[in-house]
Amino acid sequence: MACYERPNLLMERRKIMSKMLITLSPAGRFFFGGDNTFEVIKDEKVVNSESSSYIVRSNYFPQQTTLLGMLRFLILAQSEAFDIETQKITDREKAKELIGTESFSVGKKDGYENIESLGVCFVQRKLQNDTNEWQHLWIAPKDNTYQVNFDHASKGLFNGMELDVPEISSEKDGIKVPYNPKEFIGTFFLSQSGEKIPFSDVFTEDSRIGINKDYTGITQNSAFFKQIAYCFGKKETEYQYRFAFDAEIKGDPTKYDVSIVLLGGDNSKFVLGVEPFIELNHKVLAKEVNGYHRVVLTSNSFVDKSITYDFAMAETLPFRFLKTTVDTDDYNIFSQKVKRSERFEMYQTGSVFYFKNEATMEAFLKEINAHEEFIKIGYNQYQVFTNNQK
């Protein structure tokens, strides 16, 4: 089996850039907003009817755009171009030199000046031994618990095209069990040794229920709400967890070590750490699939053209982001000064695609690689596993 790395799409790297591991240890519960938010009323009108809900659940991970915004603010806040007391930019030209003119946008060609690139955000678990190492946890590929056999494929139709539908099965107590679409297989992590770790062991729900009232003390209509945030770990275990991602930053990133940063719409508090970067080993994601090429997405990934594959186990999720510039002085999501992007769809981390021939796979990867603005901030990451056995 061979494992192919992505071609280096960012060849023009400055030698003064330092690639480091950025860690984020939560100070408590954390909440990362998604596509839905609580109902917001302005001038007696609901201003977010399309995305409002009474129950709002946090995403497990911060968006890469959130991490980018955090780093841009961190660099700006420790410069002479920003006034800490007023929380305002005082020198816009200097700010542009430090962090670029604007935040992320689809199709963006220019960069973020002092920030060259970000890697995908992942979870680390602290080992309970004498080394106290932090262990990388992978989101398991969606075919991890299944055997995908193309030797006994049946014929099927999809959008009018004839396709080979592989035999999909799992093993329980040594017995081969056919795939059951009604059986829910939850998302889980894989350690480097292959240990399966349920998300529920890493993320614990923290629910809060509230009631909004007006200034007279009267309960408003549609005022009841429930917010579901997360904490790391379970009370009965002693494992410690944290988020981490790699980043290439101009100068000496260690000056940002032990900074307190805020993430998400609720300004969840984290302690940021800066450590040496360590290359990851993707071997745990490998799987033998005779005669086929297999692509595993190791981050959420965006494509905007029709893509062709022979078989896939994949899911999508919505993607939005705030559009700001150095001229923005009000970052409230519902402010007239902050634009919210249109809704995009992305393939989820762990989605898996199979290809009979290399040409079809290369066309698929070409589309993934075409979106350099996504790659630059940690999206559209993948691994290719292939073998020549028949």
N, C-alpha and C positions, 0 to 999 in steps of 0.2 A: 504494500500500500504506500502511496506517495501523498504527501500533504504539500499543497502549493500555497505560498504566501501571496498577498496582494502586491502587484507592481507598485513601486514607490511613485505616487502621483504628485508628491510635493518635493520635487528635486531641488528647487531653489531655496534651500534652507540657510539661514544665516548661521555662521559659526558661533556667534555670540549667544545663540539660543541654548537653554539648558532644559533637558528632558528630565522631569522629576515625577515622583508619585505624590499626588495630592490626596490626603486622607481627610475624611469628615466624620467626626465622632459626635453624635447628637447629645445635647445637654438634657434631653427629655423626650417627650412625644414629638412627632414630626408629621406635618401635613403637606403633601404636594398636590396642588390642585390639578384637576383634569379638565375634560371638556364641559362638565356640568358644574355650576356654582349655585349658591343660594340666590333666591329671588331678590333683586335690588330694585327699590322704588325711588324714583326721582320725579319731583313735581307731580306726585300722585299717579305716576305711570310706571309700569314695569319696563325696565330698560334692557333686560336680558331674558325675555320670555322664551327664546329659542333654546337656551342652555340652562334654565333655572330648574331646580329640583328641591324638594324638602329634605331629601337624604343625600348627602354628599360624602363620597368615600375618597380618601387619599389614594394617589398612585403609590406603588411600592418604591419607585425610584424618582429622583428629580430628573426633569428633562435636561438634555444636553444644553439647550438654550438657556436654561436656568443656571447651569454651572458656568457657562460663558458669561452671563450677566454678572454672576458673583465675582468672577475673576476680574472682569473689567472694572467693577466698582472698587474692588480691593486695590487694584493698581492706581486708580484715580484718587481714592480716598487718602492714599499715602503720598500724594504729590502736592505741589504748590498750586496746582490748578483747581483745587477743591477746598471749600471751606467746611470744616467739620461741624461747626456750630450751626450754620444756616442750612447745611446739607445741600449746598448749591455749587455748581461749577463757576469758578471765578475767571478762568482763562480758557475760552472755548478752543482757541487755536492750539494751545498746549495740550488740551484734552484730546483733540484729534490726533496729535502726534503720539499720545500714549496708548489710546484704546481704539482709534479709528473713528470714523464719522457716525456710524450707526450700528445698531444691533443686527442680529441674524435676519436674513430674508432669503426666500427661495430665488435662486438665480443670481445671488450676490457674487460679484467678481473680486472686489477688493477685500482686504483682510482686516485684522484687528491690531495692527502695529506691533505692540509688545507681546501679543499672544499669537504664536504661530499655529498651534494645533492643540486639540483636546482628544483624549481617548475615551472610550465608552466607560460609563460609571458601572461599578460592580460592587459586590459585597465581600468583605473579608471577615474571617472568623479567627479569633486568637486561640492558638492551640494550648491545651491544658497540659503542658509538660515543662521541662526545665528550659527549653529554648525560648518560650513565649513568642514564637513566630506567628505572623499573621498569614493565614492560608486563604488563597483565592477560591471563591465559590463561583462555579459556572452555572448559568441557567441551562438546564438540561435541554438538548434537542428534542423536538416533539416526537421523534421516532425512537427515543431512547429505550422505551419499555417494549418495543415491538420488533419482530423480525419481518423484514420486507423482502419477499421472495418473488423475483421476476421470472423464475424458471417455470412457474405454474400460473402465469398471468392469464387472465381472461380478457376478452375484447369488450370494450365499452365505448359509448359516445359521449363527447363533451363539446357543446357548441357546434354540433354537426361533424366533428372530427372523430375518427376512430382512434382509440388509445388502448394501450395495454394496461390493464388494471392488475397490479400485483396482488399476490396473496399476502394478507397481513395477519399476523398472529402474535400472541404473547405466550409466556410459559408460566403456569401456576402449579406448584407442587410437582414439578417434573412433567406436567401434562400440557400438550400444545392446545391453546384455546384460540379459536377464531376471533378476529376483531369484532367488537360489539360497539356500534356507534352510540348506543344509549349509556354505555359505561363511561362515567366521567373519570378522567385521569388528571389529577391536579398538577399544577406547575411545581417543579421542585428544583433544587440545586444539586450540583455534582461537585464533590471535592476532587482534588487532583488524583486521589487514590480510587475514585469511583464511588465513594459513599453517597447514597441518596439522602438528601436533607429536605424535608417538606418546607414549603414557605411558612407554614404555621409555626415551625420551630424557630424561625428567624424573625418573623414579624408578628407581633401581638397587637390585636385591635385595642384601641382606646376610644370608646364612644362617649360623646357628650350630647345631651339633649337640652334644648333651650327654648325660650319663648321670648319673642320680641314684643315690646310694648311701646306705645307712643308716649309723648311727654306728659299726658294726663294720667298715665298709669293704666290705661285701658289696653287690653290685649288686641293686637291688630289682626285683621283677617289674614289667613295664610301665614300665621306667625310661628307655628311650631316647626322646629327643625331638628335634624340629627346629623351630627358630623362624626365621621369615623376616621380617626387618625391612627398612627402606628407607633409602637415602641419596639426596640430591638430585644429579642430573646424572650425566654420564659423564666418565671420566678423559680421553677424547680431545677433549672440548669444554671451553670456558672459560666457559660460561654459568653464572651464579649464579641460584639460585631461593630463594624463601621463601614461606611462607603469609601470608595477610593476610585481614582482615575488618574491617568498620566496626562501631563501637559508640557508643552514646550513654551517656555517663557523667556523673554529677553532678560539678560542680566543675572542676578543672583536671587532665585525664588525663595531661598531659605529665610530671607528677611520677613516673609509672610508667615513663617512657622508660629504656631500657637496663637493665631489670630482668631477672634470671634467673628463668625459670619452668620448672616441671616439668609434663609432659603425658603422659597414658596410664598404663597399668598398670605399665610399666617405668620410669616417671619419666624419660622422655626430656627432655633439657635443651635449652631454647631461649632466645635473647635476644629479649626483647620490645621493640619500638619503637613510638613514637607519632608519627604524621605527620598533616598536614592531609587531610581527607576530599576525595576527587575523585569526582564523579558518573560512572558508567560509561555507555558507549554500547553498546546492545544490537543495533545494526544487523547485526553479523556473524552473528547467529542467524536473520536473516530468510530467507524462501524464498517464491517465488511459487507459490501454489496457487489456481488460478482458481475463484472462486465458493465457496471454503471458508474457515472460520476455523481458525486453527492456534494451539495453546497449547503453549509450550515451558516445561518445568519447569527453573528455574535453581537449584534446590536440591532435596534430598530432601524429599518431601512426603507428609503423612499425611492420609488420608480414612478415615472409619469408617462411611460409608453407601454404598449402591450408586450408582455414577455411570454416566452414559450418554454415549456418544460414538459417532461414526460410523466412526472408524478410529483405531488407535493403534500406535505403535512404543514400547513401554514395558517396563521391567523393575522388579522389586521387590527389596527387600533387608530383612533383619531389623533390628529396632531395639529395644534394651534400654538401661536406664540405672539408675544407683544412686540410691536415695532416701534422702536425709540431711536432718538438721535441725541447728540450732545446738546441740542437746543431744548430737549424735553426737560420740564421742571415739575411735572406732576406724573408720578408713575402709578397712580391708582388705575386698576384695570378698566374701570368704567369712566375714567376721565375723558373729556373731549380731546385732550391733548395726546392721548395714547391710543394708537390704532391696534386693534386685534386682528391678526391675520385671518384669512379665510381658512376653512377646514380642509386639511389634507388627510390622506390615508397612508399608513406605513405598515409594512410587514413587521410582525413582532420578532424580538430576539428569540432564537430557538427554532424558528421556522426552517424547514428542510425542503430542498428541491433536488429531484433526481433527473439525470439526463442520460440518454442512450449514447449519444455521440458528443465528441468534444466541441464540434462547431456550434451546436445548439447551446451548449454550456457557455462558450465564449461570447455568444451574442447576449446571453442573459447577464454575464458579468460586465460586459461593455455598458449595458444600461445602468447597472449598479454603480460602476465606476464613473459614469458621466456626470454625476452630481457632486462636484468637488466641494461645493459650499457645505454639503452635508458631511462629507468625509472629514473636512477640516475640523469639525466640532464633535466628532465621535460617532456619527451615524454611518450607515452603509458599510459596516465592517462584516467580514465573512471569512470562512475557511473552506477550502476545497479538499475533499478526500476522494481518491480515485484508485482503482486497481485494474489490472488487465486480465484478470481471471475470467473464464467463460464457464 
